[in-house]
Amino acid sequence: MKDPKEILIKKEQFIPIMKMFLEDVVENKLLDKYSEQNLLDGYFSFKINGIVLDDRLDINEYTGNLYPHFKVYYEGYMSSDWSRNHVSSFIVVEINKYFSNLVVSPNSSFNFIKMNLKESIRKILKEEIEIPVDNDKELIDDLIREYGIDTAIKYLGGIDNYINIRYDGDIKEYSNENHIKLVILADDNMNMYINELLVRKLEIENNKFTSWGEKKLGKFKYGSKNGIQYAFNAGLIPGPKKHNLIYYRVVGTSGDSGFGYSFINKRNILGKRYRQQIFNQIIDKYKLQEYL
């Protein structure tokens, strides 16, 4: 039997892990156990409304025991020590079950917590993950084979974490291996889409004057070859989803003209030739050619 594969996770990361645990495991059980019905039936004199983990985690330097601090929100009568201890004990029992593989890593001055990968990687929410083995990509692939890509990405804390770990942050390698286009020009050349991974990589600025997740691409121009060149304010708005990723659609305005917005009058919508001029400038500005 193979030894369990391990990762090191920073002590500070245990807080968000615990928060996920409280949301996913403890709260539902407690809400069921100490429900409003039980309060009305007289089984308990209180009803649990929720649990919040404090931003504090103590580790005993000698034993390695963990001491999370949490608050229980309730209504009703819970002033007796028995009631409080009863609820606290219930939480602690669940914590012990959920983190049965957790031990303090030796030679780390208790700054790290060692966890079994197969059992515990799904608990990790933060980005600062260190895998002290050479075959980390193989471990992630094992996780994918066992749970599926969507679940693995979720358990690793999101697509950005997954790409950082599995592809060393190279979204191009990720897109090539998974046959995902990062920039799409529609067949009719009337629309252009940019994958959310690339939008984040390029650090494209949010448009603070809108409330629907629009991004600012900047100012460009269009016009006839020897004629007047018109200014064009280009942006991105969230578009269709593919591979569980958002593709932002290029939109913009030039006075009363433009494309991509419902408020633009039909006769003022820019056609294919002008859109291509704008798309080409965006590709040049953001060096998108390698992603097409």
Contacts in CASP RR format, 6 or more apart in sequence:
PFRMAT RR
TARGET T0000
AUTHOR 0000-0000-0000
METHOD contacts of the structure
MODEL  1
MKDPKEILIKKEQFIPIMKMFLEDVVENKLLDKYSEQNLLDGYFSFKING
IVLDDRLDINEYTGNLYPHFKVYYEGYMSSDWSRNHVSSFIVVEINKYFS
NLVVSPNSSFNFIKMNLKESIRKILKEEIEIPVDNDKELIDDLIREYGID
TAIKYLGGIDNYINIRYDGDIKEYSNENHIKLVILADDNMNMYINELLVR
KLEIENNKFTSWGEKKLGKFKYGSKNGIQYAFNAGLIPGPKKHNLIYYRV
VGTSGDSGFGYSFINKRNILGKRYRQQIFNQIIDKYKLQEYL
4 101 0 8 1.000
4 116 0 8 1.000
4 117 0 8 1.000
4 118 0 8 1.000
4 119 0 8 1.000
5 116 0 8 1.000
5 117 0 8 1.000
5 118 0 8 1.000
5 133 0 8 1.000
5 139 0 8 1.000
6 114 0 8 1.000
6 115 0 8 1.000
6 116 0 8 1.000
6 117 0 8 1.000
6 132 0 8 1.000
6 133 0 8 1.000
7 114 0 8 1.000
7 115 0 8 1.000
7 117 0 8 1.000
7 121 0 8 1.000
7 129 0 8 1.000
7 130 0 8 1.000
7 131 0 8 1.000
7 132 0 8 1.000
8 105 0 8 1.000
8 108 0 8 1.000
8 112 0 8 1.000
8 113 0 8 1.000
8 114 0 8 1.000
8 130 0 8 1.000
8 131 0 8 1.000
8 132 0 8 1.000
9 17 0 8 1.000
9 112 0 8 1.000
9 113 0 8 1.000
9 114 0 8 1.000
9 115 0 8 1.000
9 124 0 8 1.000
9 129 0 8 1.000
9 130 0 8 1.000
10 111 0 8 1.000
10 112 0 8 1.000
10 113 0 8 1.000
10 126 0 8 1.000
10 128 0 8 1.000
10 130 0 8 1.000
11 57 0 8 1.000
11 59 0 8 1.000
11 110 0 8 1.000
11 111 0 8 1.000
11 112 0 8 1.000
11 113 0 8 1.000
12 57 0 8 1.000
13 113 0 8 1.000
13 124 0 8 1.000
13 125 0 8 1.000
13 126 0 8 1.000
13 128 0 8 1.000
13 129 0 8 1.000
14 57 0 8 1.000
14 66 0 8 1.000
14 68 0 8 1.000
14 113 0 8 1.000
15 53 0 8 1.000
15 55 0 8 1.000
15 57 0 8 1.000
16 125 0 8 1.000
16 126 0 8 1.000
17 123 0 8 1.000
17 124 0 8 1.000
17 125 0 8 1.000
18 53 0 8 1.000
18 57 0 8 1.000
18 68 0 8 1.000
18 95 0 8 1.000
19 53 0 8 1.000
19 125 0 8 1.000
20 123 0 8 1.000
20 125 0 8 1.000
21 95 0 8 1.000
21 98 0 8 1.000
21 99 0 8 1.000
21 123 0 8 1.000
22 51 0 8 1.000
22 52 0 8 1.000
22 53 0 8 1.000
22 70 0 8 1.000
25 94 0 8 1.000
25 98 0 8 1.000
26 51 0 8 1.000
26 91 0 8 1.000
26 94 0 8 1.000
26 95 0 8 1.000
27 50 0 8 1.000
27 51 0 8 1.000
29 90 0 8 1.000
29 94 0 8 1.000
30 48 0 8 1.000
30 50 0 8 1.000
30 51 0 8 1.000
30 87 0 8 1.000
30 90 0 8 1.000
30 91 0 8 1.000
31 48 0 8 1.000
31 49 0 8 1.000
31 50 0 8 1.000
33 48 0 8 1.000
33 90 0 8 1.000
34 44 0 8 1.000
34 46 0 8 1.000
34 47 0 8 1.000
34 48 0 8 1.000
34 74 0 8 1.000
34 87 0 8 1.000
35 47 0 8 1.000
36 47 0 8 1.000
38 44 0 8 1.000
38 47 0 8 1.000
39 45 0 8 1.000
39 46 0 8 1.000
39 47 0 8 1.000
39 76 0 8 1.000
44 83 0 8 1.000
45 76 0 8 1.000
45 77 0 8 1.000
45 78 0 8 1.000
45 83 0 8 1.000
46 74 0 8 1.000
46 75 0 8 1.000
46 76 0 8 1.000
46 77 0 8 1.000
46 78 0 8 1.000
46 83 0 8 1.000
47 74 0 8 1.000
47 75 0 8 1.000
47 76 0 8 1.000
48 72 0 8 1.000
48 73 0 8 1.000
48 74 0 8 1.000
48 87 0 8 1.000
49 73 0 8 1.000
49 74 0 8 1.000
49 75 0 8 1.000
50 72 0 8 1.000
50 73 0 8 1.000
50 74 0 8 1.000
51 70 0 8 1.000
51 71 0 8 1.000
51 72 0 8 1.000
51 73 0 8 1.000
51 91 0 8 1.000
52 70 0 8 1.000
52 71 0 8 1.000
52 73 0 8 1.000
53 68 0 8 1.000
53 69 0 8 1.000
53 70 0 8 1.000
54 68 0 8 1.000
54 69 0 8 1.000
54 70 0 8 1.000
54 71 0 8 1.000
56 68 0 8 1.000
56 69 0 8 1.000
57 66 0 8 1.000
57 67 0 8 1.000
57 68 0 8 1.000
57 69 0 8 1.000
58 66 0 8 1.000
58 67 0 8 1.000
58 68 0 8 1.000
58 69 0 8 1.000
59 65 0 8 1.000
59 66 0 8 1.000
59 67 0 8 1.000
59 104 0 8 1.000
59 110 0 8 1.000
60 66 0 8 1.000
60 67 0 8 1.000
61 110 0 8 1.000
64 103 0 8 1.000
64 104 0 8 1.000
64 110 0 8 1.000
66 99 0 8 1.000
66 102 0 8 1.000
66 113 0 8 1.000
68 95 0 8 1.000
70 91 0 8 1.000
72 84 0 8 1.000
72 87 0 8 1.000
72 88 0 8 1.000
72 91 0 8 1.000
74 87 0 8 1.000
77 83 0 8 1.000
78 84 0 8 1.000
78 87 0 8 1.000
98 123 0 8 1.000
99 120 0 8 1.000
101 115 0 8 1.000
101 116 0 8 1.000
101 119 0 8 1.000
101 120 0 8 1.000
102 113 0 8 1.000
102 114 0 8 1.000
102 115 0 8 1.000
102 120 0 8 1.000
103 113 0 8 1.000
103 114 0 8 1.000
104 110 0 8 1.000
104 112 0 8 1.000
104 113 0 8 1.000
104 114 0 8 1.000
105 112 0 8 1.000
105 113 0 8 1.000
105 114 0 8 1.000
112 130 0 8 1.000
115 121 0 8 1.000
115 123 0 8 1.000
117 139 0 8 1.000
117 143 0 8 1.000
118 142 0 8 1.000
118 143 0 8 1.000
118 146 0 8 1.000
121 143 0 8 1.000
121 155 0 8 1.000
121 156 0 8 1.000
122 147 0 8 1.000
122 151 0 8 1.000
122 154 0 8 1.000
122 155 0 8 1.000
123 155 0 8 1.000
124 155 0 8 1.000
124 156 0 8 1.000
124 157 0 8 1.000
125 157 0 8 1.000
126 157 0 8 1.000
127 157 0 8 1.000
127 160 0 8 1.000
127 161 0 8 1.000
127 164 0 8 1.000
129 156 0 8 1.000
129 161 0 8 1.000
129 165 0 8 1.000
131 139 0 8 1.000
131 165 0 8 1.000
133 139 0 8 1.000
136 165 0 8 1.000
137 165 0 8 1.000
137 166 0 8 1.000
140 152 0 8 1.000
140 156 0 8 1.000
140 162 0 8 1.000
140 165 0 8 1.000
140 166 0 8 1.000
141 166 0 8 1.000
143 152 0 8 1.000
143 155 0 8 1.000
143 156 0 8 1.000
144 152 0 8 1.000
147 155 0 8 1.000
150 244 0 8 1.000
152 162 0 8 1.000
153 159 0 8 1.000
153 161 0 8 1.000
153 162 0 8 1.000
153 244 0 8 1.000
156 162 0 8 1.000
156 165 0 8 1.000
159 197 0 8 1.000
159 244 0 8 1.000
159 245 0 8 1.000
160 197 0 8 1.000
160 200 0 8 1.000
163 169 0 8 1.000
163 170 0 8 1.000
163 171 0 8 1.000
163 174 0 8 1.000
163 197 0 8 1.000
166 174 0 8 1.000
167 173 0 8 1.000
167 174 0 8 1.000
167 177 0 8 1.000
171 182 0 8 1.000
171 197 0 8 1.000
171 198 0 8 1.000
171 201 0 8 1.000
172 182 0 8 1.000
172 290 0 8 1.000
172 291 0 8 1.000
174 180 0 8 1.000
174 197 0 8 1.000
175 181 0 8 1.000
175 182 0 8 1.000
175 195 0 8 1.000
175 197 0 8 1.000
175 291 0 8 1.000
178 243 0 8 1.000
180 195 0 8 1.000
180 242 0 8 1.000
180 243 0 8 1.000
180 245 0 8 1.000
181 195 0 8 1.000
181 291 0 8 1.000
181 292 0 8 1.000
182 194 0 8 1.000
182 195 0 8 1.000
182 197 0 8 1.000
182 198 0 8 1.000
182 291 0 8 1.000
183 192 0 8 1.000
183 193 0 8 1.000
183 194 0 8 1.000
183 195 0 8 1.000
183 198 0 8 1.000
183 283 0 8 1.000
183 288 0 8 1.000
183 291 0 8 1.000
183 292 0 8 1.000
184 192 0 8 1.000
184 193 0 8 1.000
184 194 0 8 1.000
184 247 0 8 1.000
185 191 0 8 1.000
185 192 0 8 1.000
185 279 0 8 1.000
185 292 0 8 1.000
186 192 0 8 1.000
186 193 0 8 1.000
188 272 0 8 1.000
189 272 0 8 1.000
189 275 0 8 1.000
189 276 0 8 1.000
189 279 0 8 1.000
190 259 0 8 1.000
190 271 0 8 1.000
190 272 0 8 1.000
190 275 0 8 1.000
191 249 0 8 1.000
191 250 0 8 1.000
191 275 0 8 1.000
192 249 0 8 1.000
192 250 0 8 1.000
192 275 0 8 1.000
192 279 0 8 1.000
192 282 0 8 1.000
193 239 0 8 1.000
193 240 0 8 1.000
193 247 0 8 1.000
193 248 0 8 1.000
193 249 0 8 1.000
193 250 0 8 1.000
194 236 0 8 1.000
194 247 0 8 1.000
194 248 0 8 1.000
194 250 0 8 1.000
194 288 0 8 1.000
195 245 0 8 1.000
195 246 0 8 1.000
195 247 0 8 1.000
195 248 0 8 1.000
196 245 0 8 1.000
196 246 0 8 1.000
196 247 0 8 1.000
196 248 0 8 1.000
197 245 0 8 1.000
198 288 0 8 1.000
198 291 0 8 1.000
199 215 0 8 1.000
199 236 0 8 1.000
199 248 0 8 1.000
202 286 0 8 1.000
204 215 0 8 1.000
204 216 0 8 1.000
204 217 0 8 1.000
204 236 0 8 1.000
205 215 0 8 1.000
205 216 0 8 1.000
206 213 0 8 1.000
206 214 0 8 1.000
206 215 0 8 1.000
206 216 0 8 1.000
207 213 0 8 1.000
207 214 0 8 1.000
207 215 0 8 1.000
207 216 0 8 1.000
207 235 0 8 1.000
212 237 0 8 1.000
212 238 0 8 1.000
213 237 0 8 1.000
213 238 0 8 1.000
214 235 0 8 1.000
214 236 0 8 1.000
214 237 0 8 1.000
214 251 0 8 1.000
215 235 0 8 1.000
215 236 0 8 1.000
215 237 0 8 1.000
215 248 0 8 1.000
216 235 0 8 1.000
217 234 0 8 1.000
217 235 0 8 1.000
217 236 0 8 1.000
217 250 0 8 1.000
217 282 0 8 1.000
217 285 0 8 1.000
217 286 0 8 1.000
218 233 0 8 1.000
218 234 0 8 1.000
218 235 0 8 1.000
219 231 0 8 1.000
219 232 0 8 1.000
219 233 0 8 1.000
219 234 0 8 1.000
220 231 0 8 1.000
220 232 0 8 1.000
220 234 0 8 1.000
220 277 0 8 1.000
220 278 0 8 1.000
220 281 0 8 1.000
220 282 0 8 1.000
220 285 0 8 1.000
221 229 0 8 1.000
221 230 0 8 1.000
221 231 0 8 1.000
221 232 0 8 1.000
221 277 0 8 1.000
221 281 0 8 1.000
222 229 0 8 1.000
222 230 0 8 1.000
222 232 0 8 1.000
222 254 0 8 1.000
222 270 0 8 1.000
222 274 0 8 1.000
222 277 0 8 1.000
222 278 0 8 1.000
223 229 0 8 1.000
223 230 0 8 1.000
223 274 0 8 1.000
223 277 0 8 1.000
230 254 0 8 1.000
230 257 0 8 1.000
231 254 0 8 1.000
232 252 0 8 1.000
232 253 0 8 1.000
232 254 0 8 1.000
232 258 0 8 1.000
232 278 0 8 1.000
233 252 0 8 1.000
233 253 0 8 1.000
233 254 0 8 1.000
234 250 0 8 1.000
234 251 0 8 1.000
234 252 0 8 1.000
234 278 0 8 1.000
234 282 0 8 1.000
235 250 0 8 1.000
235 251 0 8 1.000
235 252 0 8 1.000
236 248 0 8 1.000
236 249 0 8 1.000
236 250 0 8 1.000
236 251 0 8 1.000
237 248 0 8 1.000
237 249 0 8 1.000
237 251 0 8 1.000
237 260 0 8 1.000
238 246 0 8 1.000
238 248 0 8 1.000
238 249 0 8 1.000
239 246 0 8 1.000
239 247 0 8 1.000
239 248 0 8 1.000
239 249 0 8 1.000
240 246 0 8 1.000
240 247 0 8 1.000
241 247 0 8 1.000
249 260 0 8 1.000
250 278 0 8 1.000
250 279 0 8 1.000
250 282 0 8 1.000
251 258 0 8 1.000
251 259 0 8 1.000
251 260 0 8 1.000
251 261 0 8 1.000
252 258 0 8 1.000
252 259 0 8 1.000
252 260 0 8 1.000
252 261 0 8 1.000
253 261 0 8 1.000
253 264 0 8 1.000
254 270 0 8 1.000
256 264 0 8 1.000
256 265 0 8 1.000
256 268 0 8 1.000
257 264 0 8 1.000
257 268 0 8 1.000
257 269 0 8 1.000
257 270 0 8 1.000
258 264 0 8 1.000
258 268 0 8 1.000
258 269 0 8 1.000
258 270 0 8 1.000
259 269 0 8 1.000
259 270 0 8 1.000
259 271 0 8 1.000
259 275 0 8 1.000
260 269 0 8 1.000
270 278 0 8 1.000
282 288 0 8 1.000
283 289 0 8 1.000
283 292 0 8 1.000
END
